Amino acid sequence: MNTGVQRTVRGLFAALDRRTQVTPLLWSPRLNAYCRLSARELQFLVQPFARHPEASAKPEGLSTPFPWSKAARYLRNWKRRFALDTAGTRDDSLLVPEIFQDNRVERFSDLKTWFPGRRCAIFYDAITLRLPEFSPPERQRNFPQYVRALANFDKVLCISREVDGDLRYYWNSYGVSATATAVLGLPTDFGQPRPVPQPNFSARRVLYVATLERRKNHLQLLEAAEKLWGTGLDFELILVGRTTADWGDTVLAGVDRLVARGRPVKWRRHVSDQALHQAYDHCSFTVYPSLREGFGLPILESLWHGRPCVCGADGAIGEAAHGGGCLAITGTDAESLAGGMRELLTDETIYRRLFAEARDRTFRGWDDYLDDLFHEIGAA
């Protein structure tokens, strides 16, 4: 309900709706068409936790809880089909802020012939291509075609310098003529003014916010935590994020083994924005052992709350960490993670220095993002 991409889509729509005329559309693969949103779907876009505020292991299933839910959605969408090819004008902009690996791959292959206005897409990462061994097969199937289709837009907005470099590398590898790109980092916004951060060293609570998927490296984190608990360090480890079909059970089995030994580790599942805000506020610091990211939004969310973060220093993760507040580690193995966590659990001087760096950082808001977006796509 609010992964990094979904948070971006929802934040982007809310920001656009405040400043210009915007029509949100959803894609129906079965209809091979865009459709207008129903009132309930619009509410889900604007207030995703209004109907389901409780934590959920698999939030994506909440929208189709019954066998007939998909059929009912198909019938609703049929009535709301939107002829984008005839409705668009030269003064309009088509912005695709999501990852499309469905039949839009073919639909966008000749995008410039049927949409007369400006055409822009957001590209989040090439991790499926860079780390195929850590990506589910269904994610790999159409990803190369998706990357090729992006070249048919007038401009592709990449969320980090690493992502921009990856996209150009794969376009070149596929023999695709590159289109214009720009690097436009994501804003950090919880829908409220930034609170005045206060240090929380004494809480002795470590937070990791990430979906339970293989590249997020939860198993090494659990091993690192066990090493520290084994030396007598007293702290609590909190995991927040939805599970996945291909890797979630593996992570949760590791959590269960530690719980059986009496270790203070908890999985909070996928939580609302309000609960996530509280999780950041109540922790001492966060850890981000992911092997690779397109941006690393939880790192910036942590720093926005004044919470130092233990993370790597390479690629997009390093880009997010640059500017202060992060304790850089040289590896993502259990020993390296344990070393970084030990520093922030035992050395209050280092903790307070990183806290001050996080507190003093400035962060992009949605108004800043829209200013840059309008500049990049040539919109007023």
Secondary structure, DSSP 8 states (H G I E B T S, - for coil): ---HHHHHHHHHHHHHHHHS----EEEETTTTEEEE--HHHHHHHH-TTSS--S-BS-GGGTT--STTHHHHHHHHHHHTEE-HHHH--TT-EEEE-S---STHHHHGGGHHHH--SEEEEEE---HHHH-GGGS-HHHHTTHHHHHHHHTTSSEEEESSHHHHHHHHHHHHHHT----EEEE-------SS--------GGG-EEEEE--S-GGG-HHHHHHHHHHHHHTT---EEEEES---TTTHHHHHHHHHHHHHTT--EEE--B--HHHHHHHHHH-SEEEE--S--SS-HHHHHHHHTT--EEE--SHHHHHHHTTSSEEE-S--SHHHHHHHHHHHHH-HHHHHHHHHHHHH-----HHHHHHHHHHHHT--
